[in-house]
């Protein structure tokens, strides 16, 4: 999962760490980008029967499952629902709200106004 400096700062603050300590423990360099490290099974390092950093989660998590690749077809969406039991069971978002999510505005988990 890609992270920017503001994500690192927010996550570090939530975990009561310095950004430098957070980055040393939880971030890896991938080319010119930075990513959160993953568990051996490729799950997010902060997933343990739920998100352990939910209030500070990065935009990629805040907008899941409404990623363009997940909405490309009904078949793709149904694959997401099968893999992630929470998908398709929560708040119903309008097409306009989903468009805002795709543009990086807003987040899932709470109804937008």
C-alpha positions in Angstrom: 0.0 0.0 0.0 1.5 3.3 -1.1 2.0 6.0 1.5 2.9 9.6 1.3 4.6 11.7 4.0 1.2 13.0 5.3 0.0 9.4 5.7 3.2 8.5 7.6 2.8 11.5 9.8 -0.8 10.7 10.6 -0.2 7.0 11.3 2.8 7.8 13.4 0.8 10.3 15.5 -2.0 7.8 16.0 0.5 5.2 17.2 2.3 7.7 19.3 5.6 7.4 17.4 7.8 9.8 15.6 7.4 9.7 11.8 11.0 8.5 11.6 10.4 5.6 14.0 7.2 4.7 12.2 8.9 4.7 8.8 11.8 2.6 10.1 9.4 0.0 11.5 6.5 -0.1 9.0 7.6 1.4 5.6 9.7 0.0 2.8 11.1 1.8 -0.3 9.8 0.5 -3.6 11.6 2.3 -6.4 10.9 6.0 -5.8 7.7 5.3 -3.7 7.1 4.2 -0.2 4.8 1.4 0.9 3.6 -0.1 4.1 5.2 -3.4 4.8 3.0 -6.5 4.6 2.7 -9.7 6.5 4.1 -12.9 4.9 0.6 -13.6 3.6 0.5 -10.1 2.0 -2.1 -8.7 4.4 -1.6 -5.2 5.6 0.7 -5.1 8.6 -2.1 -3.3 10.5 -4.8 -5.9 9.8 -5.6 -8.1 12.8 -9.3 -9.1 12.9 -9.9 -5.5 11.8 -7.9 -2.4 11.0 -5.8 -1.5 14.0 -5.2 2.1 12.6 -8.7 2.7 11.3 -9.0 6.4 12.3 -5.6 7.2 10.6 -5.8 4.8 7.7 -4.3 6.0 4.3 -6.6 7.2 1.4 -6.2 3.8 -0.3 -8.0 2.2 2.6 -10.5 5.0 3.1 -11.8 4.6 -0.4 -11.9 0.8 -0.5 -13.8 -0.9 -2.2 -14.6 1.9 -4.6 -11.4 1.7 -6.6 -11.7 2.0 -10.4 -10.4 -1.5 -11.0 -13.1 -2.9 -8.6 -15.8 -1.1 -10.4 -14.8 -1.9 -14.0 -17.5 -4.6 -14.3 -20.1 -6.5 -12.3 -17.9 -9.6 -12.4 -15.0 -7.7 -10.9 -17.3 -6.2 -8.2 -18.6 -9.6 -7.3 -15.1 -10.9 -7.0 -14.4 -8.1 -4.4 -17.5 -8.9 -2.5 -16.5 -12.6 -2.4 -13.0 -11.8 -1.1 -14.0 -9.1 1.4 -17.2 -10.0 3.3 -17.8 -6.4 4.3 -18.1 -5.2 0.7 -21.6 -4.9 -0.5 -23.2 -5.0 3.0 -22.6 -1.5 4.4 -23.7 2.0 3.4 -25.2 2.4 0.0 -23.4 5.2 -1.9 -24.8 7.1 -4.8 -23.1 7.2 -8.2 -22.0 10.8 -7.4 -20.5 9.8 -4.0 -18.6 6.9 -5.7 -17.3 9.4 -8.3 -16.0 11.6 -5.5 -14.3 8.6 -3.9 -12.7 7.8 -7.2 -11.3 11.3 -7.4 -9.8 11.0 -4.0 -12.4 13.1 -2.1 -14.2 11.6 0.8 -13.9 8.2 2.5 -15.9 5.1 3.1 -17.1 4.1 6.5 -19.2 7.2 7.0 -22.0 8.7 4.9 -21.0 11.8 3.1 -23.2 14.9 3.1 
